Amino acid sequence: MARAIWKGAISFGLVHIPVALVSATSSKRIDFDWLDKRSMDRVGYKRINKTTGKEIASKHVVKGIEYEKDRYVVISEDEIAGAHPKATQTIDIFAFVDSAEIPLINIRKPYFLSPDRKGEKVYALLRETLVKTGKVALANVVVRTRQSLAALMPMDSALVVVMLRWPEEVRSLDRLNLGEDVSDPTLSKQELDMARKLVADMTSEWKEEEYRDTFGEKIMKMVEEKAKAGKIESVEQADEGQEERRSADVVDLTELLKRSLAGKGKAKKAPAKTPAKKRAAGKTQSDEDDGEDSKPARRSSK
């Protein structure tokens, strides 16, 4: 089984379902490390004062949020640590919605959920309930100090959890300045019929074996050829530790379901997020690398 990056439990009323979080995707992007060609040592980042151009020691570096143009509020490491949400080790379900209600643009990254510590039966119960009702579960989860809005949904015999972007992270379509020619077009019947025919002619099934990253394949082919020709250098690499997380225990399912139904009230709402007036300058995060289970970002080739 693939290595779990997080272990905890789904909180479903008074029922806890022990689960392990396993990445459902893998990055196939080509990562180019910077190396010193004289010694083949790794080339790292320098902290440069952008005004003087001089390198500065890490002890003189602080973190700040640009509140207004060229005016910053400095936040200490202790203040940042205090603002991190408490890791609860649970995926707290607070509502069930139709999957069509979740905008596709809000989807960030999927993960597999596997049952853990004899939680198979209650895991299957939640999956089958979602299948029968046609609903997905909205939940809050904290993974590695990062709080996320998430959607739990069935996939074949499994459950998957999709990390969602907070609504404030999704930009409005108003920024496109779409005119009436787009929003309220005048299209003839002939144009629409021809477009529908073109779509019908090009309609196909999803064939994942046909969709390939040709750039990555070419680069890796060159890497293999050079390696076989002996053009390879050794670079030392430090071992990464693996953190163990504990998970919740399973208790009597029927009794918990009865108690959950008896004590049900209004669904808990997702906690409101209060964004800073602006994100930290130069610290925006890539859409593809959410930092939850990926390796540190590397520089691109210049």
C-alpha positions as CSV (number, residue, x, y, z in Angstrom):
1,M,0.0,0.0,0.0
2,A,1.2,3.6,-0.7
3,R,2.6,5.6,2.2
4,A,0.0,7.5,4.1
5,I,0.8,11.2,4.5
6,W,-1.8,11.7,7.3
7,K,-3.8,9.5,9.6
8,G,-6.9,10.4,11.5
9,A,-10.6,9.9,11.3
10,I,-13.7,11.1,9.5
11,S,-16.1,12.7,12.0
12,F,-19.6,11.7,10.9
13,G,-22.1,12.8,13.6
14,L,-20.8,10.9,16.7
15,V,-19.2,8.2,14.4
16,H,-15.5,8.3,13.8
17,I,-14.1,6.5,10.8
18,P,-10.3,5.8,11.0
19,V,-8.7,6.6,7.7
20,A,-5.3,7.2,6.1
21,L,-4.8,9.9,3.5
22,V,-2.9,8.8,0.4
23,S,-2.0,11.1,-2.5
24,A,-4.1,10.4,-5.6
25,T,-1.8,12.2,-7.9
26,S,1.9,12.4,-8.7
27,S,3.8,15.3,-10.3
28,K,5.4,14.4,-13.6
29,R,6.9,17.8,-14.1
30,I,10.6,17.9,-15.0
31,D,12.6,19.4,-12.1
32,F,15.9,20.9,-13.0
33,D,18.2,21.3,-10.0
34,W,20.9,24.0,-10.2
35,L,24.4,22.6,-9.9
36,D,27.9,24.0,-9.8
37,K,29.5,22.5,-12.9
38,R,32.9,22.7,-11.3
39,S,32.1,20.5,-8.3
40,M,28.6,19.2,-9.0
41,D,27.5,20.8,-5.7
42,R,23.9,21.9,-5.4
43,V,23.3,25.7,-5.9
44,G,21.0,27.2,-3.3
45,Y,19.1,30.4,-2.8
46,K,20.7,33.6,-1.5
47,R,18.9,36.2,0.6
48,I,19.6,39.4,-1.2
49,N,18.6,42.9,-0.1
50,K,16.8,44.2,-3.3
51,T,17.8,47.8,-2.6
52,T,21.5,47.3,-1.9
53,G,22.0,44.1,-3.8
54,K,24.0,42.7,-0.9
55,E,23.5,39.3,0.7
56,I,22.1,39.4,4.3
57,A,22.2,36.9,7.1
58,S,19.1,34.9,7.9
59,K,18.9,36.3,11.4
60,H,18.1,39.7,9.9
61,V,15.2,38.4,7.8
62,V,11.6,38.9,9.1
63,K,8.3,38.2,7.4
64,G,5.9,40.9,6.5
65,I,2.5,41.4,4.8
66,E,2.2,44.3,2.4
67,Y,-0.9,46.1,3.9
68,E,-0.6,49.2,1.6
69,K,1.7,50.2,-1.2
70,D,5.2,49.8,0.1
71,R,4.0,49.6,3.7
72,Y,4.3,46.4,5.6
73,V,3.1,44.8,8.8
74,V,5.8,42.6,10.3
75,I,4.6,39.2,11.7
76,S,6.9,37.2,14.0
77,E,7.4,33.5,13.8
78,D,5.6,33.1,17.2
79,E,2.6,35.0,15.9
80,I,2.5,32.9,12.7
81,A,2.8,29.7,14.8
82,G,-0.1,30.9,17.0
83,A,-2.3,31.5,14.0
84,H,-1.9,28.0,12.7
85,P,-5.1,26.0,13.2
86,K,-4.9,23.2,15.8
87,A,-4.5,19.8,14.2
88,T,-7.5,17.8,15.2
89,Q,-6.7,14.6,13.3
90,T,-10.3,14.5,12.0
91,I,-12.1,15.3,8.8
92,D,-15.1,17.1,10.2
93,I,-18.1,16.7,8.1
94,F,-20.5,19.7,8.5
95,A,-22.9,19.3,5.5
96,F,-23.9,17.2,2.6
97,V,-24.5,18.8,-0.9
98,D,-25.0,17.7,-4.5
99,S,-21.7,17.4,-6.2
100,A,-22.9,19.6,-9.1
101,E,-23.1,22.5,-6.6
102,I,-19.3,22.6,-6.2
103,P,-17.8,24.7,-8.9
104,L,-15.1,22.9,-10.9
105,I,-12.8,25.8,-10.5
106,N,-12.8,25.3,-6.7
107,I,-11.2,21.8,-7.0
108,R,-7.6,21.9,-5.8
109,K,-6.2,18.4,-5.3
110,P,-7.6,14.9,-4.7
111,Y,-6.5,12.3,-2.2
112,F,-7.5,8.7,-1.7
113,L,-8.9,7.7,1.7
114,S,-8.2,4.2,2.9
115,P,-9.8,2.6,6.0
116,D,-7.5,2.3,8.9
117,R,-7.5,0.3,12.2
118,K,-10.5,-2.0,11.4
119,G,-12.7,0.8,10.2
120,E,-13.7,-1.1,7.0
121,K,-17.4,-1.5,7.9
122,V,-18.2,2.1,8.8
123,Y,-16.0,3.3,5.9
124,A,-18.2,1.2,3.5
125,L,-21.4,2.5,5.2
126,L,-20.4,6.2,4.5
127,R,-19.4,5.3,0.9
128,E,-22.7,3.5,0.2
129,T,-24.7,6.3,1.9
130,L,-23.1,8.8,-0.4
131,V,-23.8,6.6,-3.5
132,K,-27.4,6.0,-2.6
133,T,-28.2,9.7,-1.8
134,G,-26.1,11.1,-4.6
135,K,-24.5,13.5,-2.2
136,V,-20.9,14.5,-1.3
137,A,-19.8,15.5,2.2
138,L,-18.3,18.9,2.9
139,A,-15.8,18.9,5.7
140,N,-13.0,20.8,7.3
141,V,-9.6,19.2,7.7
142,V,-6.1,20.3,8.9
143,V,-3.1,18.6,7.3
144,R,0.3,19.7,8.4
145,T,-1.0,22.9,9.9
146,R,-2.9,23.9,6.8
147,Q,-6.6,24.2,7.1
148,S,-8.6,23.2,4.1
149,L,-12.2,23.0,2.9
150,A,-12.8,19.5,1.5
151,A,-15.3,17.3,-0.2
152,L,-15.6,13.6,0.4
153,M,-17.1,11.5,-2.4
154,P,-17.3,7.8,-3.5
155,M,-15.1,6.5,-6.3
156,D,-15.7,2.8,-7.2
157,S,-15.1,0.9,-3.9
158,A,-13.2,3.7,-2.2
159,L,-13.7,7.2,-0.8
160,V,-11.7,10.1,-2.0
161,V,-11.3,13.5,-0.4
162,V,-10.9,16.5,-2.7
163,M,-9.2,19.6,-1.2
164,L,-11.1,22.7,-2.3
165,R,-10.0,26.3,-2.8
166,W,-11.7,28.7,-0.4
167,P,-14.2,30.9,-2.3
168,E,-12.0,33.9,-1.7
169,E,-9.2,32.3,-3.6
170,V,-11.3,32.0,-6.8
171,R,-11.4,35.1,-8.9
172,S,-14.6,36.5,-10.3
173,L,-15.4,36.3,-14.1
174,D,-15.9,40.0,-13.9
175,R,-12.1,40.5,-14.4
176,L,-12.5,39.2,-18.0
177,N,-14.6,42.2,-19.0
178,L,-16.7,40.1,-21.3
179,G,-18.8,42.1,-23.7
180,E,-22.3,41.5,-25.0
181,D,-20.9,39.7,-28.1
182,V,-19.9,37.0,-25.6
183,S,-22.5,37.2,-22.9
184,D,-25.5,37.7,-25.2
185,P,-24.4,36.6,-28.7
186,T,-26.4,36.6,-31.9
187,L,-25.9,33.1,-33.4
188,S,-27.7,31.7,-36.4
189,K,-29.3,28.3,-36.5
190,Q,-26.8,27.2,-39.1
191,E,-23.8,28.2,-37.0
192,L,-25.2,26.3,-34.0
193,D,-26.0,23.2,-36.1
194,M,-22.6,23.1,-37.6
195,A,-20.9,23.5,-34.2
196,R,-23.0,20.7,-32.7
197,K,-22.1,18.5,-35.7
198,L,-18.4,19.2,-35.2
199,V,-18.7,18.3,-31.5
200,A,-20.6,15.1,-32.4
201,D,-17.9,14.1,-35.0
202,M,-15.1,14.7,-32.5
203,T,-16.9,13.0,-29.5
204,S,-14.8,10.2,-28.0
205,E,-14.3,8.2,-24.8
206,W,-11.8,9.1,-22.2
207,K,-8.6,7.2,-23.3
208,E,-6.0,8.0,-20.7
209,E,-3.3,6.0,-22.4
210,E,-3.4,8.5,-25.3
211,Y,-2.8,11.6,-23.2
212,R,1.0,12.0,-22.7
213,D,3.5,14.6,-21.6
214,T,5.7,14.5,-24.7
215,F,8.1,17.1,-23.4
216,G,8.7,15.0,-20.2
217,E,9.2,11.9,-22.3
218,K,11.8,13.5,-24.5
219,I,13.7,14.9,-21.6
220,M,13.7,11.6,-19.7
221,K,14.8,9.8,-22.9
222,M,17.8,12.1,-23.1
223,V,18.5,11.4,-19.4
224,E,18.4,7.7,-20.0
225,E,20.7,7.9,-23.0
226,K,23.2,10.1,-21.2
227,A,23.2,7.8,-18.1
228,K,23.8,4.7,-20.2
229,A,26.7,6.6,-21.9
230,G,28.3,7.1,-18.5
231,K,27.5,10.9,-18.4
232,I,26.2,10.9,-14.9
233,E,27.4,12.7,-11.7
234,S,26.9,11.8,-8.1
235,V,25.2,14.3,-5.7
236,E,24.7,13.6,-2.0
237,Q,21.1,13.7,-0.8
238,A,19.9,13.8,2.8
239,D,17.4,11.2,4.0
240,E,13.9,12.5,4.8
241,G,12.3,11.4,8.1
242,Q,8.8,10.0,8.2
243,E,6.3,11.3,10.7
244,E,3.9,8.9,12.3
245,R,0.4,10.0,13.1
246,R,-2.1,8.3,15.4
247,S,-5.7,7.6,14.4
248,A,-9.0,7.2,16.2
249,D,-10.5,4.0,17.5
250,V,-13.7,2.4,16.2
251,V,-16.6,2.2,18.7
252,D,-20.1,0.7,18.4
253,L,-21.5,1.9,15.1
254,T,-25.2,1.3,15.6
255,E,-25.3,3.1,18.9
256,L,-23.4,6.1,17.6
257,L,-25.7,6.4,14.6
258,K,-28.7,6.4,17.0
259,R,-27.1,9.0,19.2
260,S,-26.2,11.1,16.1
261,L,-29.8,11.1,14.9
262,A,-31.2,11.8,18.3
263,G,-28.9,14.7,18.9
264,K,-28.8,16.2,15.4
265,G,-29.0,19.9,15.1
266,K,-28.1,22.6,12.7
267,A,-25.0,21.6,10.6
268,K,-21.9,23.3,11.7
269,K,-20.7,26.0,9.2
270,A,-17.2,26.2,7.8
271,P,-15.2,28.7,9.9
272,A,-15.0,32.0,8.2
273,K,-11.5,32.9,6.9
274,T,-10.3,36.5,7.4
275,P,-7.9,37.2,4.7
276,A,-5.1,39.8,5.0
277,K,-5.6,42.9,2.9
278,K,-3.0,41.5,0.6
279,R,-1.0,38.3,0.3
280,A,2.7,38.5,1.3
281,A,4.6,40.0,-1.6
282,G,6.3,37.4,-3.7
283,K,5.0,34.5,-1.6
284,T,2.0,33.3,-3.8
285,Q,1.7,29.6,-4.0
286,S,1.6,27.5,-7.2
287,D,-1.8,26.1,-8.1
288,E,-0.1,22.8,-8.9
289,D,2.0,22.4,-5.8
290,D,-0.2,22.8,-2.7
291,G,2.6,21.9,-0.3
292,E,0.8,19.1,1.5
293,D,2.7,16.1,0.2
294,S,5.1,17.5,-2.4
295,K,8.8,18.1,-2.2
296,P,10.2,21.6,-1.8
297,A,9.9,23.7,-4.9
298,R,12.9,23.8,-7.1
299,R,14.1,26.5,-9.4
300,S,13.2,26.2,-13.1
301,S,15.9,26.0,-15.7
302,K,17.0,29.4,-17.0
